Amino acid sequence: MQFDGAVIREQGVTFAIVIVKPHVLNTTLEANRTISGFAPAFPGLPVVLMAQDSRGRPTYYGRRDITNFLSRVSPSRIRWKRYTVN
């Protein structure tokens, strides 16, 4: 499986962001299942999901302190990487 994401260390917190399709964030159940699915790729790190609308505006789902921080950061400033996980 390949996906785009990033690992960020900010203000003493290290966390992962994974880009997902917008429909993943439609329900809490699906979003939480998706976070659980990506957790093994980032052992010990909180995982936040990010989806963009048709205008490129991001929506984040995950730990509130992290999503609040990310809401003030342009996605273009994040160093995205393509991950491959078996």
N, C-alpha and C positions, 0 to 999 in steps of 0.2 A: 504494500500500500504506500502511495506517495501522498504527501500533503505539504502545504505551506504553513510555516509557523515561525516562532521566534522565542528565544529565551532571553529574558531581560532581568537585569539586576538594577534595582532602583530603591534608594532610601533604605538599604539594608534588607530588602526583600527580593528574592529571586523567584521568578514565575515564568510560566510558558503561555504563549498565545497560539491558538490554532485557528486558521481561517476556515470557515464553514459556509455552506449555502444558507441563505436567509431562513428557509423553512425549518431549519434545525432549531432555531430560537423561538419557534411558534409556541411550543409547549415546554413547560418546566421539565416534564418527564423526559422528553426527547433530548433536551439540552443536557440534563444531568446524565443520561445514558451515554451521550456523546463524550462528555468530559471523562466519564469512567473508562470509555473505550480508548481515549488518548493517554490516560494516566500512565500506563506502562511505558510509553515512549519517553516520559519525563519523570522518572522515579523520584519521589519525595518532593516534587514541586507542585504548587497549586496550578491548575490549568484553567485558562480563561478562553472562551470562544469569541470569535469576532466574525460578524457577517456585515456585508456592505449592501446598501440599497442600490437602485439603478443610477443614482447620482454619485455613488462612491462614499456616501456617509456611513461611518461605521456604527454598529451596535455591538456592545459587549455583554457577555453573560459569564458570571462566575463570582468570585469573592468580591464583595462590595468595595472594600478599600482599593483593590486593584482596578476594578472597573471604573471607579471614580477617578483614579489617577489617569487611566488610559483615555477617558473622555476628554482630557485636556491636552492630549498628545496627537499630533497629526500622524495617521498611518504611514505617511511617506517618510517619517523620521525613524520608523522602526526598521531594523535590519532583518528583513525576512529571509528565510532560508527554505529550500526544498528538502524535506525529510523523506527517507525511505525506511519503512519498517516492515519486517516480515510477519 
